[in-house]
Amino acid sequence: MAGDKTHLVYVHGLWLTGRESLFLRRRLSQERGYVCHVFSYPSVSATMNDVTERLHDFVTMLVRQHNIKRMHFLGHSLGGLVLLRFFERYHDQPPGRLIFLGTPCVCSKAAQDLARIGWIAPLIGRPVAEELVLAREPRQWRQQRELGIIAGSKPVGLGRLFVRFDEESDGTIAVDETKLPGATDHLVLPVSHTGMNFSARVARQVGEFLEKGHFSLDA
């Protein structure tokens, strides 16, 4: 029965659609048996409130259609911030765990630097501007749901064309920018920001955390 299966909702990052997560979702489906769904949203034009409201409607529809009893969530980059704000607004969700991949939970030097470039600033979108450019209160994970965070340390990506990192990074987001206070577990893997979606190693660690509530000790 559909209600006996564990479902997973993937939330993509800036300028993406969720299709880039096909490899990751396929591995989680084949190896862990999860029923995977993609939440796609306008990452440039919509406000964060609009996006989280759309996600709430999407999750509510899934729960009703499939009689879901357990649901995990997985957010890549900006998608993690969407999920952070989603759970702050909508607490009553099916039990499960949550993972961020390369999410700038603390801040984003890349976003701040890009916002200073006149022709690029409009392209970073409203959610990024709200969360990473304008002044905000420090973020912290205060929910009961267990949260795992994977950061990348392979500095390959377009971010390097605009930002110079003096610390470990995935080419777009620095490792320290992913360290959200209150998270259950944090892991650094030698992958790039985009490469997280194509890494078998990342997929395995995502599965480990979703199953056990912590990353594998041999990571």
Secondary structure, DSSP 8 states (H G I E B T S, - for coil): -GGGSEEEEEE--TT--SGGGHHHHHHHHHHH--EEEEE---TTTS-HHHHHHHHHHHHHHHHHHHT-SEEEEEEETHHHHHHHHHHHH-----S--EEEES--SS--HHHHHHTTSTTTGGGGHHHHIIIIIS--------SSS-EEEEEE----SGGGGT---SS-BSSSSBGGGG--TT-SEEEEES--TTGGGG-HHHHHHHHHHHHHSS--TT-
